[in-house]
Amino acid sequence: MDEKVEYRNSLVIFIDLLGTQNRSDFDELYKINSIFHEQFEANQANGNSYKAYTRKIYTFSDCAYIIYRDRHNNPDNNGKLFTVALYNTLSILTKFLQEKMIFRGGIAYGDVFYDNDRSMFFGNAINKAYQLESKIAVNPRIVIEDEVADVVIRFIEEQKYKLPEYIRYCGMGLLLKCPEVLDGIVEQDCDGKYIYNYLFWQENDQPFDAIGSSPDDFLRDLAAYCMQQFSSQNKMTVIDKYRYLLDFCRKKLDNLKDNRDT
């Protein structure tokens, strides 16, 4: 248990797999929980005591809470903390998409208590992340609390101005996208909500060795899967979710092509 039994400021990423209300197959539920833990533990292997942050994951059935916090509880470190958390979670979400498992979620920051020795966790940020997923997200998207998104966007902007090529392009009146500092990992959806770009790697043609396919093939395969669901599903609410994911996927594929042409 922590030395003090008290709330600590933490970033909470809540992920819920969709289409699982009637899912009871052991192998499938085992696969879901294994993906959460195996991908998380692969990152956790580097999370030694010298790291500036700690992270925990709590899974149950087909969803998970991933909790990040600064070891020194210093809000000045939130930009880096939030950005690192988003980057690390990409591997989990990419693996789910590879398995054709779609999801939605919520990301929030605030008070959290968890017990290292027991499956006990609660707090305002836990509740907010769940509410973003259950009340706001609706489609296969991960909605980010405005305050969190603002911190990430501001931090990335600060990192961009440290890049000589960015300064040079700004001087020419041109806007340069900088995926090397995770520019674009947070974006605004059509309803104005901030969302987590879980196709960031694919959109920016970045390698992801664990998947074993090119970004193009990954996106085309995911788009084809969404289209197949239009004929196999009979509920419009379900079809709408696959239509959203298809549009999101096609947008990233178009951006990938544009990025290669520039």
C-alpha positions as CSV (number, residue, x, y, z in Angstrom):
1,M,0.0,0.0,0.0
2,D,1.1,3.6,-0.5
3,E,2.8,5.2,2.6
4,K,-0.1,7.5,2.9
5,V,-3.7,6.5,2.4
6,E,-4.9,9.5,0.5
7,Y,-5.9,10.7,-3.0
8,R,-3.2,11.5,-5.5
9,N,-3.6,13.3,-8.8
10,S,-3.6,10.8,-11.6
11,L,-4.4,10.4,-15.3
12,V,-7.0,7.7,-15.9
13,I,-7.5,6.0,-19.3
14,F,-10.6,3.9,-19.3
15,I,-11.0,1.4,-22.2
16,D,-14.2,-0.6,-22.8
17,L,-14.4,-3.3,-25.6
18,L,-17.6,-3.0,-27.6
19,G,-20.0,-5.7,-28.6
20,T,-19.2,-7.8,-25.5
21,Q,-22.5,-7.6,-23.5
22,N,-23.3,-11.2,-24.3
23,R,-19.7,-12.3,-24.5
24,S,-19.1,-15.3,-22.2
25,D,-16.6,-17.4,-24.2
26,F,-13.6,-18.0,-21.9
27,D,-11.0,-17.9,-24.7
28,E,-12.2,-14.6,-26.0
29,L,-12.4,-12.9,-22.5
30,Y,-9.0,-14.4,-21.7
31,K,-7.5,-12.9,-24.9
32,I,-9.0,-9.5,-24.0
33,N,-7.5,-9.4,-20.6
34,S,-4.2,-10.9,-21.8
35,I,-3.8,-8.1,-24.4
36,F,-4.4,-5.5,-21.7
37,H,-1.8,-7.0,-19.4
38,E,0.8,-8.3,-21.9
39,Q,1.1,-5.0,-23.8
40,F,1.1,-3.0,-20.5
41,E,3.7,-5.2,-19.0
42,A,5.9,-4.8,-22.1
43,N,6.0,-1.1,-21.3
44,Q,6.1,-1.7,-17.6
45,A,9.4,-3.6,-18.0
46,N,11.1,-0.3,-18.5
47,G,9.2,1.5,-15.7
48,N,12.0,1.1,-13.1
49,S,12.2,3.3,-10.0
50,Y,14.2,6.0,-11.8
51,K,11.1,6.7,-13.9
52,A,9.3,10.0,-13.1
53,Y,5.9,8.3,-13.2
54,T,4.2,5.1,-12.0
55,R,1.4,3.2,-13.7
56,K,-1.1,0.6,-12.8
57,I,-3.7,-1.4,-14.7
58,Y,-7.0,-2.9,-13.4
59,T,-9.0,-5.1,-15.7
60,F,-12.3,-6.8,-15.3
61,S,-14.3,-8.6,-17.9
62,D,-13.9,-6.6,-21.1
63,C,-12.6,-3.3,-19.8
64,A,-9.6,-1.7,-18.1
65,Y,-8.6,1.3,-16.1
66,I,-5.0,2.4,-16.8
67,I,-3.7,4.9,-14.2
68,Y,-0.6,7.1,-14.5
69,R,0.7,9.4,-11.9
70,D,3.8,11.6,-11.4
71,R,6.0,10.2,-8.6
72,H,6.5,13.7,-7.1
73,N,2.8,14.8,-7.6
74,N,4.1,17.8,-9.5
75,P,1.5,19.3,-11.9
76,D,4.3,21.0,-13.8
77,N,5.2,17.5,-15.2
78,N,1.7,16.8,-16.5
79,G,2.4,17.6,-20.1
80,K,5.1,15.0,-20.4
81,L,3.2,12.5,-18.2
82,F,0.0,12.8,-20.2
83,T,1.8,12.5,-23.6
84,V,3.9,9.5,-22.5
85,A,0.7,7.8,-21.2
86,L,-1.0,8.3,-24.6
87,Y,2.0,7.0,-26.5
88,N,2.4,3.9,-24.3
89,T,-1.3,3.0,-24.7
90,L,-1.1,2.9,-28.5
91,S,0.4,-0.6,-28.5
92,I,-2.6,-2.0,-26.5
93,L,-5.2,-0.4,-28.8
94,T,-3.3,-1.3,-32.0
95,K,-3.3,-5.0,-30.8
96,F,-7.1,-4.9,-30.2
97,L,-7.7,-3.5,-33.7
98,Q,-5.5,-6.2,-35.2
99,E,-7.8,-8.7,-33.5
100,K,-10.8,-6.9,-34.9
101,M,-12.0,-5.9,-31.4
102,I,-13.3,-2.3,-31.3
103,F,-13.5,-0.1,-28.3
104,R,-14.4,3.3,-26.9
105,G,-13.2,5.1,-23.8
106,G,-12.6,8.2,-21.7
107,I,-9.5,9.9,-20.4
108,A,-9.6,12.2,-17.3
109,Y,-7.3,13.7,-14.6
110,G,-7.9,14.2,-10.9
111,D,-8.1,12.5,-7.6
112,V,-7.4,8.7,-7.5
113,F,-6.6,6.3,-4.7
114,Y,-5.4,2.8,-5.4
115,D,-4.0,0.1,-3.2
116,N,-0.9,-1.7,-4.6
117,D,-1.7,-4.8,-2.7
118,R,-5.4,-5.2,-3.5
119,S,-7.8,-4.6,-6.3
120,M,-9.1,-1.4,-4.8
121,F,-9.2,1.9,-6.7
122,F,-11.6,4.9,-6.7
123,G,-11.7,8.6,-7.1
124,N,-13.1,11.5,-9.1
125,A,-10.9,10.8,-12.2
126,I,-12.1,7.2,-12.3
127,N,-15.7,8.4,-12.4
128,K,-15.0,11.1,-15.0
129,A,-13.2,8.7,-17.3
130,Y,-16.1,6.2,-17.1
131,Q,-18.7,8.9,-17.7
132,L,-16.8,10.2,-20.8
133,E,-16.9,6.6,-22.2
134,S,-20.5,5.8,-21.2
135,K,-22.2,9.1,-21.8
136,I,-20.2,11.0,-24.4
137,A,-18.1,8.7,-26.6
138,V,-21.0,6.6,-28.1
139,N,-18.8,5.6,-31.1
140,P,-15.5,3.8,-31.2
141,R,-13.6,6.8,-30.0
142,I,-11.8,7.7,-26.8
143,V,-12.9,11.1,-25.5
144,I,-10.4,13.2,-23.7
145,E,-11.3,15.6,-20.9
146,D,-10.8,19.2,-22.2
147,E,-8.3,20.1,-19.5
148,V,-6.2,17.0,-20.3
149,A,-6.3,17.7,-24.0
150,D,-5.3,21.4,-23.5
151,V,-2.2,20.3,-21.5
152,V,-1.1,17.8,-24.1
153,I,-1.6,20.2,-27.0
154,R,0.3,22.9,-25.2
155,F,3.2,20.6,-24.3
156,I,3.5,19.3,-27.9
157,E,3.5,22.9,-29.2
158,E,6.4,23.7,-26.8
159,Q,8.3,20.7,-28.1
160,K,7.7,21.7,-31.7
161,Y,9.4,25.1,-31.1
162,K,12.5,23.2,-30.0
163,L,12.9,21.7,-33.5
164,P,15.1,23.8,-35.8
165,E,13.2,22.7,-38.9
166,Y,9.9,23.7,-37.4
167,I,11.2,27.2,-36.7
168,R,12.5,27.4,-40.3
169,Y,9.2,26.4,-41.8
170,C,7.3,28.9,-39.5
171,G,9.6,31.6,-40.8
172,M,8.5,30.7,-44.3
173,G,4.8,31.0,-43.3
174,L,4.3,27.2,-43.5
175,L,2.8,24.8,-40.9
176,L,4.9,21.7,-40.4
177,K,3.4,18.6,-38.8
178,C,5.8,17.0,-36.3
179,P,4.9,13.4,-35.5
180,E,8.3,13.0,-33.8
181,V,6.9,15.0,-30.8
182,L,3.4,13.3,-31.1
183,D,1.8,16.2,-32.9
184,G,-1.7,14.9,-33.8
185,I,-2.1,12.3,-31.1
186,V,-4.9,14.5,-29.8
187,E,-7.4,15.9,-32.2
188,Q,-10.9,17.4,-32.3
189,D,-13.8,15.4,-33.6
190,C,-16.7,16.8,-35.6
191,D,-18.7,17.5,-32.4
192,G,-15.9,19.5,-30.9
193,K,-14.9,16.9,-28.4
194,Y,-11.2,16.1,-28.1
195,I,-10.3,12.5,-28.9
196,Y,-7.3,10.2,-28.7
197,N,-5.9,9.4,-32.2
198,Y,-5.3,5.7,-31.6
199,L,-4.3,5.4,-35.3
200,F,-1.5,7.8,-34.8
201,W,1.3,5.3,-35.7
202,Q,-0.5,4.2,-38.9
203,E,-1.4,7.7,-40.0
204,N,2.2,8.9,-39.6
205,D,3.8,5.9,-41.3
206,Q,5.6,4.9,-38.1
207,P,6.9,1.3,-37.6
208,F,5.1,-0.9,-35.1
209,D,7.0,-4.1,-35.1
210,A,4.5,-6.1,-32.9
211,I,1.9,-5.9,-35.6
212,G,3.8,-7.3,-38.6
213,S,2.1,-5.3,-41.3
214,S,2.5,-2.0,-43.1
215,P,0.4,1.0,-42.0
216,D,-1.3,0.8,-45.4
217,D,-2.3,-2.8,-45.1
218,F,-3.4,-2.3,-41.5
219,L,-5.7,0.5,-42.4
220,R,-7.1,-1.2,-45.5
221,D,-7.7,-4.4,-43.6
222,L,-9.5,-2.5,-40.8
223,A,-11.6,-0.6,-43.3
224,A,-12.6,-3.8,-45.1
225,Y,-13.6,-5.4,-41.8
226,C,-15.9,-2.4,-41.0
227,M,-17.5,-2.7,-44.4
228,Q,-18.2,-6.4,-43.9
229,Q,-20.1,-5.6,-40.7
230,F,-22.7,-3.5,-42.7
231,S,-24.1,-6.7,-44.1
232,S,-23.7,-8.9,-41.1
233,Q,-25.2,-6.6,-38.5
234,N,-28.9,-5.8,-38.2
235,K,-28.9,-3.1,-35.6
236,M,-28.5,0.5,-36.8
237,T,-26.8,1.5,-33.6
238,V,-24.1,-1.1,-34.2
239,I,-23.8,-0.3,-37.9
240,D,-23.4,3.4,-37.0
241,K,-20.4,2.5,-34.8
242,Y,-18.7,0.7,-37.7
243,R,-19.5,3.5,-40.1
244,Y,-17.7,5.9,-37.7
245,L,-14.7,3.7,-37.5
246,L,-14.6,3.3,-41.3
247,D,-14.7,7.1,-41.8
248,F,-12.0,7.5,-39.1
249,C,-9.8,4.8,-40.8
250,R,-10.3,6.3,-44.3
251,K,-9.3,9.7,-43.0
252,K,-6.1,8.3,-41.6
253,L,-5.3,6.4,-44.8
254,D,-5.8,9.6,-46.8
255,N,-3.5,11.5,-44.4
256,L,-0.9,8.8,-44.7
257,K,-0.9,9.2,-48.5
258,D,-0.8,13.0,-48.3
259,N,2.1,12.8,-45.9
260,R,4.1,10.6,-48.3
261,D,3.4,13.0,-51.2
262,T,4.7,16.1,-49.3
